[in-house]
Amino acid sequence: MPRIRKKTSKRGTTHQREKLKHKVSQGRKKAKKQVRKAQAAGTTHKKSKKDPGIPNNFPYKDQILAEVAESRRQAAEEKQQRKAEKRAALTGLDVEDVEDPQKNINIDENQNDGQGFDGIMSIRPAPPVPPTKKPVEPLTSEPAIPITQGPDSLREVLQKADVLLHVVDARDPAAGLSEALFKEARGKDIILLVNKIDCVPRESLASWLSYLRLTYPALPFRVAEAFLPSKPNPPPVSKKIPVKLDDALGSDAVWQQLSKAKKSGEELVVALTGVTNSGKSAVINSLARADLLPIYNLNSTISAKGPHTTTSASELVLEFPDKKGVNVRLIDTPGLEYVRAEDVEEQEKEMARARDILLRSRGRIDRLKDPLFAVEHIVSRADTQDLMLAYSLPAFSKGDPASFLAGMARASGLIKKRGVLDHAGAARIVLRDWSIGKFARYTMPPGSPTTSSSANNEGILAMLKSRKELRKAEDVKLVRLQPGDAEKREVLLDDVWVIDEEVGENEVDEDAGNEEPTGDEDGDGAEQGSDSENSEEENVDDEDEEEVPELLPPPKRKRTVSFAVVPGKGKRQRRFGKNVTQ
């Protein structure tokens, strides 16, 4: 029966009172729990007492207040001065021009042309914009070094060269060796240049130098500071700090080794070979102490052309530092291309494809359509404990990529609907760290021979960090990998290198996805089968629409409502789902 009389009492029920008490108690428990967590984490802040100020009966109150006001005024002036200096550094103007842009503007407001006041004379003209100062280029006494086009194929380069300077990555030197190339260059002086020594521990480099010197002369090298890879998303700098061009490590040893191979009365021709992104162009720039050849830069992927890699051979002539008038001709070549293997299993093709992509690391490999196979290759070669320490993961079985990616997804919060772990998103995190250098890896040679460093290398090794020091670095995840095997595939010697400088990043991806081997890539064109070539180029696509569903949750399905007439009855039945008529 409905209530007719208005309720006169404001007293609530017992259920409402108990419910309110329960909420209050739960809120107090939650607040206490947060306080305990803050105390355990050491983030508690004691409430500072409010400054009562200076008492009115204090005899020197006026003097103290005046001093406080003066200090505040000085602080405000210093802050304004810092702002002006920062603005002047960004615009290229002087500080005086920024502070007083109208100091040189003299306007006579009383000036009239005899036509009478028309209401416009009182408006001041806009101050002229001071011209921006162009950066003054440093004057160098040395003339510009001309760069000419080199031979059209690798076979012509080998026929012309006297010395083969093969550049390998210090993180995995064995993977950058090519038995077919050394066999073709038989009878020539072969020198192994172990580049990027600043990325590996001191112990790893010493072991690899001793191991490589059993077959060929091996020299450690690190390019000059101006040609080191830049960090992704660098912070803005108010003042441009000049970078050094002459601080390369190991350049003196390279010149000494080349002088030993110099023939009297003839120009020495040195060909630099190696896989893509091993640093051949940066080595030439460091030896010349000038920015001559474009080098690879991952941050250039935001531009239209994408990251630059050498596409054709280039020649330039340098002079020996200690021998005036004695020249050496350096030939910069694209990355090595290998013959595709046909009669291999699908699993071997997949492994070779992952190995080639990770070795060259060209472009944004974290944007692969299927990043799982590359991470599986990393987990199969990486030390399990190092991966656990690097990403703070729980223990997982050795060589199990599924467990590793599951731990990465949980640690990164990559969980989809219904608790499904996003393995693809976790794999992209690992590949992004790999491409930008945050995933610092190193290898040890098989057998671990006794390290015996020469006097020239002791100074270089002393400048490098040890394994323990690299582990303490905050922005580095040091992981040990199993060493790769030397490349046994045949090298493409007669393919003509095509000059294509205006190709964009998307065009490179499309061209590299073809099955026909091309030479528009610095060594990435021909790899293990067409899969090796296609994987690295066609999958690295910045604007690919197919990868969006892997990163984002699936869209919500619209709920459709249909009404079907049930036979034999006059009522309408409401049903959800598909529009199906009974």
C-alpha positions in Angstrom: 0.0 0.0 0.0 1.5 3.4 -0.9 2.5 5.8 1.8 0.0 8.7 2.0 1.2 10.6 5.0 4.5 12.6 4.6 7.4 11.3 6.6 8.0 13.5 9.6 11.1 12.0 11.2 14.6 12.6 9.9 16.1 9.7 11.7 17.7 7.2 9.4 17.6 3.5 9.6 20.1 1.3 11.4 21.3 0.0 8.1 22.2 3.5 6.9 24.0 4.3 10.1 26.1 1.1 10.0 26.8 1.6 6.3 28.2 5.1 7.0 30.3 3.8 9.9 31.7 1.1 7.6 32.7 3.7 5.0 34.4 5.9 7.5 36.4 3.0 9.0 37.4 1.8 5.5 38.6 5.3 4.6 40.7 5.5 7.7 42.2 2.1 7.1 43.1 3.1 3.5 44.7 6.4 4.7 46.8 4.6 7.3 47.9 2.0 4.7 49.0 4.8 2.4 51.0 6.4 5.2 52.7 3.1 6.0 53.7 2.6 2.3 55.0 6.2 2.1 57.1 5.7 5.3 58.5 2.4 3.9 59.4 4.1 0.6 60.8 7.1 2.4 58.6 9.6 0.6 56.9 11.1 3.6 57.1 14.9 4.0 56.7 16.5 7.4 54.4 19.4 7.5 56.5 22.5 7.9 55.2 25.0 10.4 54.0 28.3 9.0 56.4 31.2 9.5 54.9 33.5 12.1 56.7 36.5 10.6 58.5 39.3 12.3 56.8 40.7 15.5 55.6 44.2 15.3 57.5 45.2 18.5 60.8 44.1 17.0 63.0 47.2 16.7 64.7 46.3 13.3 61.6 45.1 11.5 61.6 47.7 8.8 65.3 47.1 7.9 64.8 43.3 7.7 61.8 43.8 5.4 63.7 46.1 3.2 66.5 43.6 2.9 64.1 40.8 2.0 62.4 43.0 -0.7 65.9 43.9 -2.2 66.9 40.2 -2.3 63.6 39.3 -4.0 64.1 42.1 -6.6 67.6 40.9 -7.3 66.4 37.3 -7.7 63.7 38.5 -10.2 66.3 40.5 -12.2 68.6 37.4 -12.4 65.7 35.3 -13.5 64.8 37.8 -16.2 68.5 37.9 -17.3 68.6 34.1 -17.6 65.5 34.2 -19.7 66.9 36.8 -22.0 70.2 34.9 -22.4 68.2 31.7 -23.3 66.1 33.5 -25.8 69.1 35.1 -27.3 70.8 31.7 -27.7 67.8 30.3 -29.5 67.3 33.2 -31.8 70.9 34.0 -32.4 70.6 37.7 -31.2 72.5 39.6 -28.6 71.2 39.9 -25.1 70.8 43.7 -25.5 68.7 43.3 -28.6 66.4 40.9 -26.9 66.0 43.0 -23.8 65.4 46.3 -25.6 64.3 45.7 -29.2 63.2 49.3 -29.7 66.3 51.1 -28.4 67.4 52.2 -31.9 63.9 53.2 -33.1 63.3 57.0 -33.0 59.8 57.9 -33.8 58.6 61.5 -33.9 55.0 61.4 -32.8 54.5 65.2 -33.5 55.6 64.8 -37.1 52.8 65.7 -39.6 52.6 66.2 -43.3 50.2 69.1 -43.2 47.2 67.1 -44.1 45.8 67.3 -40.6 45.3 64.6 -38.0 43.5 61.6 -39.4 43.6 59.3 -36.4 46.5 57.2 -37.6 49.4 59.4 -36.6 49.3 58.1 -33.0 49.8 54.5 -34.1 53.5 53.5 -33.8 54.9 51.4 -36.6 56.0 47.9 -35.7 59.7 47.7 -34.8 61.8 46.2 -37.6 62.7 42.6 -37.0 66.5 42.4 -36.5 68.2 40.0 -38.9 69.1 36.7 -37.4 72.8 36.1 -37.1 74.0 33.3 -39.3 76.4 30.8 -37.5 79.9 31.5 -38.5 81.5 28.4 -39.9 85.0 27.8 -38.6 87.7 28.6 -41.0 89.8 25.6 -41.8 93.2 25.9 -43.4 92.8 22.5 -45.1 91.1 22.5 -48.5 87.9 20.5 -49.1 88.5 16.9 -49.9 86.7 15.9 -53.2 84.6 12.8 -53.3 84.3 10.9 -56.5 82.2 8.0 -57.6 83.9 4.6 -57.1 83.6 1.3 -58.9 80.3 -0.1 -59.9 80.5 -3.6 -58.2 82.4 -5.3 -55.4 84.5 -7.3 -57.8 85.9 -4.1 -59.4 86.6 -2.8 -55.9 88.6 -5.9 -55.0 90.5 -5.8 -58.2 91.5 -2.2 -57.6 92.3 -2.4 -53.9 95.7 -3.2 -52.4 94.4 -3.5 -48.8 91.1 -4.8 -47.6 90.0 -3.0 -44.4 87.1 -5.2 -43.2 85.0 -3.4 -40.5 83.2 -5.6 -37.9 81.0 -4.7 -34.9 82.7 -5.3 -31.6 79.5 -6.6 -30.1 79.6 -9.7 -32.3 82.7 -9.6 -34.5 82.4 -13.2 -35.8 79.0 -12.5 -37.3 80.5 -9.8 -39.5 83.2 -12.0 -41.1 82.7 -13.4 -44.6 84.7 -16.5 -45.6 83.7 -16.0 -49.3 85.0 -12.4 -49.3 88.3 -13.3 -47.8 88.7 -16.1 -50.3 88.1 -13.7 -53.1 90.6 -11.2 -51.7 93.3 -13.8 -51.4 96.8 -12.3 -52.1 95.8 -8.9 -50.7 96.5 -7.5 -47.2 93.5 -8.0 -45.0 93.0 -6.0 -41.8 90.2 -6.4 -39.4 88.9 -3.2 -37.8 86.9 -3.9 -34.7 84.6 -0.8 -34.5 82.2 0.4 -31.8 84.5 -0.7 -28.9 82.8 1.8 -26.6 79.7 -0.5 -26.6 81.3 -3.6 -25.1 83.2 -4.4 -21.8 86.9 -4.2 -21.7 87.2 -8.0 -21.1 85.2 -8.9 -24.2 87.3 -6.7 -26.5 90.6 -8.0 -25.2 89.5 -11.6 -25.8 88.2 -10.9 -29.3 91.4 -9.1 -30.3 93.4 -12.1 -29.2 91.1 -14.5 -31.0 91.0 -12.5 -34.3 94.7 -12.0 -34.5 95.2 -15.7 -34.9 94.2 -15.3 -38.5 94.4 -11.6 -39.5 95.7 -8.3 -38.0 93.0 -6.9 -35.8 92.8 -3.3 -34.6 90.4 -1.7 -32.1 88.6 1.5 -33.2 86.1 4.0 -32.1 84.9 6.8 -34.3 85.2 10.5 -33.4 82.6 12.1 -31.1 81.0 14.0 -34.0 80.1 10.7 -35.7 78.8 8.7 -32.8 75.1 7.8 -32.9 72.9 10.4 -31.3 70.5 9.4 -28.5 66.8 9.3 -29.4 64.8 12.4 -28.5 67.8 14.4 -27.2 66.9 17.2 -24.8 67.0 20.8 -26.2 70.3 22.6 -25.6 70.4 26.4 -25.4 74.0 26.6 -26.6 75.4 24.5 -29.3 78.5 22.7 -28.0 81.1 22.1 -30.7 81.8 18.4 -31.2 85.3 17.0 -31.8 86.4 15.6 -35.0 89.9 14.4 -34.0 89.3 12.3 -30.9 88.9 8.9 -32.6 90.4 6.0 -30.7 92.8 3.7 -32.7 93.3 6.0 -35.7 97.1 6.2 -35.1 97.3 2.4 -35.2 95.3 2.2 -38.4 97.7 4.7 -40.1 100.7 2.7 -38.9 99.3 -0.5 -40.2 98.5 1.1 -43.6 102.0 2.6 -43.8 103.5 -0.9 -43.5 101.5 -2.0 -46.6 102.5 1.1 -48.6 104.3 0.4 -51.8 107.1 2.7 -52.8 106.2 5.2 -55.6 102.6 4.1 -55.9 99.3 5.2 -54.4 97.9 2.9 -51.8 94.3 1.9 -52.4 92.3 0.7 -49.4 88.8 -0.7 -49.7 86.5 -0.7 -46.6 84.0 -3.6 -46.5 81.6 -4.9 -44.0 77.9 -5.5 -43.3 75.4 -2.6 -43.1 75.8 -0.2 -40.2 79.2 -1.5 -39.2 80.4 2.0 -39.4 82.5 2.2 -42.6 81.5 5.8 -43.6 82.1 7.0 -40.0 85.5 5.4 -40.0 86.5 7.3 -43.1 85.2 10.5 -41.7 87.2 9.9 -38.5 90.4 9.2 -40.4 89.9 12.3 -42.5 88.8 14.4 -39.5 86.1 15.9 -41.5 82.4 15.4 -42.1 82.6 14.1 -45.7 80.3 11.1 -46.1 76.8 10.8 -44.7 76.4 8.4 -41.9 73.5 6.4 -40.5 71.4 8.2 -37.9 68.3 6.5 -36.4 66.7 9.9 -35.6 66.6 10.7 -39.3 63.6 8.3 -39.7 61.3 11.2 -39.0 62.5 12.9 -42.2 61.3 12.0 -45.7 64.5 10.1 -46.7 64.8 8.0 -43.6 68.1 6.8 -42.2 70.9 7.0 -44.7 73.0 4.0 -45.6 75.6 3.8 -48.3 74.1 2.8 -51.6 77.1 3.1 -54.0 80.9 3.2 -53.8 82.7 6.5 -53.1 86.4 7.4 -53.4 88.5 10.0 -51.7 92.2 10.7 -51.3 93.8 11.4 -48.0 97.4 12.1 -47.0 99.3 10.2 -44.4 99.6 12.3 -41.2 103.3 11.6 -40.8 104.3 11.5 -44.4 103.7 14.7 -46.4 103.0 14.1 -50.1 102.2 10.4 -49.6 98.5 9.7 -50.4 96.1 6.9 -49.8 92.9 6.3 -51.7 89.9 5.1 -49.5 86.9 3.4 -51.1 83.7 3.3 -49.2 81.4 0.4 -50.2 77.8 -0.5 -49.5 77.1 -3.4 -47.1 77.8 -6.9 -48.2 75.0 -8.8 -50.1 74.8 -12.5 -50.1 73.4 -15.1 -52.5 70.1 -16.4 -51.6 70.0 -20.0 -50.5 67.1 -22.0 -52.0 67.4 -25.6 -50.7 67.0 -24.9 -47.0 64.3 -25.6 -44.5 61.8 -23.0 -43.5 63.1 -22.9 -39.9 66.6 -22.2 -41.1 65.3 -19.4 -43.3 63.5 -17.9 -40.3 66.6 -18.0 -38.2 68.8 -16.4 -40.9 66.2 -13.7 -41.4 66.2 -12.8 -37.7 70.0 -12.9 -37.6 70.3 -10.6 -40.5 67.8 -8.1 -39.2 69.3 -7.9 -35.8 72.9 -7.8 -37.1 72.2 -4.8 -39.4 69.6 -3.2 -37.2 68.5 -0.8 -40.0 65.5 1.5 -39.3 62.8 1.0 -36.7 62.9 -2.7 -36.3 60.5 -2.4 -33.5 57.8 -1.7 -36.1 58.0 -5.1 -37.7 54.7 -6.6 -38.5 55.7 -9.8 -36.7 58.3 -9.0 -34.1 58.1 -12.3 -32.3 60.5 -14.3 -34.4 63.3 -11.7 -33.9 62.9 -11.8 -30.1 62.9 -15.6 -30.2 66.3 -15.4 -31.8 67.5 -13.0 -29.1 66.2 -15.2 -26.2 67.8 -18.3 -27.7 71.2 -16.6 -27.7 71.0 -14.5 -24.6 72.0 -15.4 -21.1 68.8 -16.0 -19.0 70.1 -14.4 -15.8 71.2 -11.2 -17.7 67.7 -10.9 -19.2 66.2 -11.3 -15.8 68.4 -8.6 -14.3 68.1 -6.2 -17.2 64.3 -6.1 -17.2 63.6 -7.1 -13.6 61.7 -10.2 -14.5 60.9 -13.4 -12.5 62.8 -16.6 -13.3 61.9 -18.3 -16.5 63.2 -21.4 -18.3 66.2 -21.0 -20.5 65.5 -20.4 -24.2 61.7 -20.0 -23.6 60.6 -16.9 -25.5 56.9 -17.3 -24.4 57.8 -17.1 -20.7 60.1 -14.2 -21.3 57.5 -12.2 -23.2 54.9 -13.0 -20.7 57.1 -11.6 -17.9 57.9 -8.5 -20.0 54.2 -7.9 -20.7 53.3 -8.1 -17.0 56.2 -5.9 -16.0 55.2 -3.3 -18.6 51.5 -3.5 -18.0 50.7 -4.8 -21.5 47.5 -6.7 -20.7 44.6 -6.8 -23.1 41.0 -7.6 -22.3 40.2 -10.7 -20.4 43.8 -10.8 -19.1 45.4 -11.7 -22.4 49.1 -10.7 -22.4 50.3 -8.6 -25.3 53.4 -10.5 -26.4 53.8 -8.4 -29.6 54.0 -5.2 -27.6 56.5 -6.7 -25.2 58.6 -7.8 -28.2 58.6 -4.3 -29.6 60.0 -2.9 -26.4 62.9 -5.3 -26.6 63.5 -4.5 -30.3 63.4 -0.8 -29.6 66.0 -1.1 -26.9 68.1 -3.2 -29.3 67.9 -0.5 -32.1 68.7 2.5 -29.9 71.6 0.8 -28.1 69.9 0.5 -24.7 70.0 -3.3 -25.0 73.8 -3.4 -24.7 75.1 -6.8 -25.7 78.4 -8.4 -25.9 79.9 -11.8 -26.8 82.9 -13.8 -25.9 85.0 -15.8 -28.5 84.7 -19.5 -28.5 87.3 -21.2 -26.3 88.0 -17.9 -24.5 91.7 -17.7 -25.4 94.2 -16.0 -23.1 94.2 -12.2 -23.6 97.5 -10.7 -24.7 97.2 -7.0 -25.6 100.0 -5.1 -27.2 101.3 -1.8 -25.9 99.2 0.2 -28.4 96.0 -1.4 -27.2 96.7 -1.1 -23.4 95.9 2.7 -23.5 92.7 2.1 -25.5 91.6 -0.7 -23.2 92.2 1.4 -20.1 89.7 4.0 -21.4 86.9 1.5 -21.8 84.5 0.4 -19.0 84.6 -3.0 -17.4 81.7 -5.4 -17.3 80.9 -4.4 -13.7 80.9 -0.7 -14.5 78.6 -1.2 -17.5 76.1 -3.1 -15.4 75.9 -0.1 -13.0 74.9 2.3 -15.8 71.3 3.4 -15.5 70.5 3.7 -19.2 72.1 0.4 -20.3 70.9 -3.2 -20.1 74.0 -5.4 -20.4 73.3 -8.9 -21.7 75.7 -11.5 -22.8 74.9 -13.3 -26.1 76.4 -16.4 -27.7 78.8 -15.5 -30.5 77.5 -15.7 -34.0 79.0 -17.8 -36.8 81.1 -16.4 -39.6 79.0 -16.0 -42.8 79.5 -18.9 -45.2 77.1 -17.7 -47.9 78.5 -16.5 -51.2 78.9 -12.8 -51.7 77.3 -11.0 -54.7 80.4 -9.7 -56.5 79.0 -8.7 -59.9 75.8 -6.9 -58.9 75.9 -3.2 -60.0 75.3 -0.7 -57.2 72.6 1.7 -58.1 72.8 5.4 -57.1 69.4 6.3 -55.7 69.7 9.2 -53.2 66.2 10.6 -53.4 64.4 7.5 -52.4 62.1 7.9 -49.4 61.7 5.5 -46.5 58.5 4.1 -47.7 59.9 3.6 -51.2 62.9 1.8 -49.8 60.6 -0.6 -48.0 58.5 -1.3 -51.1 61.6 -1.8 -53.3 63.3 -4.1 -50.8 60.2 -6.2 -50.5 60.6 -7.5 -54.1 62.1 -10.9 -54.6 64.7 -9.7 -57.1 68.0 -8.8 -55.4 68.7 -5.1 -55.6 71.8 -3.0 -54.7 70.1 0.1 -53.3 70.9 -1.0 -49.8 74.1 -0.9 -47.9 74.3 -4.6 -47.5 70.7 -5.4 -46.7 69.5 -6.2 -50.2 70.5 -9.9 -50.5 70.3 -12.0 -47.4 69.2 -15.5 -46.6 66.6 -16.1 -49.3 64.1 -13.6 -50.3 62.7 -13.8 -46.7 65.9 -12.3 -45.3 65.6 -9.4 -47.6 61.9 -8.9 -47.3 61.8 -9.1 -43.5 64.1 -6.2 -42.8 62.6 -3.8 -45.4 59.0 -4.5 -46.1 58.2 -5.0 -42.4 59.8 -1.8 -41.2 57.0 0.5 -42.3 56.2 3.5 -40.2 52.7 4.0 -41.5 51.6 0.4 -41.7 48.0 0.0 -40.9 48.2 -3.7 -40.1 50.3 -3.3 -37.0 47.7 -1.0 -35.2 45.5 -3.9 -34.0 48.5 -5.5 -32.3 49.1 -2.5 -30.2 45.6 -1.4 -29.5 42.7 -3.4 -27.9 40.1 -4.7 -30.4 37.3 -2.3 -31.0 34.0 -2.9 -29.2 31.4 -4.7 -31.1 28.2 -2.9 -31.6 25.1 -4.4 -30.0 22.3 -4.8 -32.5 18.8 -5.3 -31.5 16.3 -7.1 -33.7 12.7 -8.0 -33.2 11.4 -11.2 -34.6 7.8 -12.4 -34.7 7.2 -15.7 -33.1 4.9 -17.8 -35.2 1.7 -18.7 -33.5 1.8 -15.8 -31.1 1.0 -12.1 -31.4 3.8 -10.9 -29.1 7.1 -9.5 -30.3 10.2 -11.0 -28.9 13.4 -8.9 -28.3 16.6 -10.6 -29.2 20.3 -9.6 -29.1 23.0 -10.4 -31.6 22.4 -11.0 -35.3 19.2 -10.1 -37.0 17.7 -13.6 -37.3 14.0 -14.2 -37.8 12.6 -17.2 -36.2 
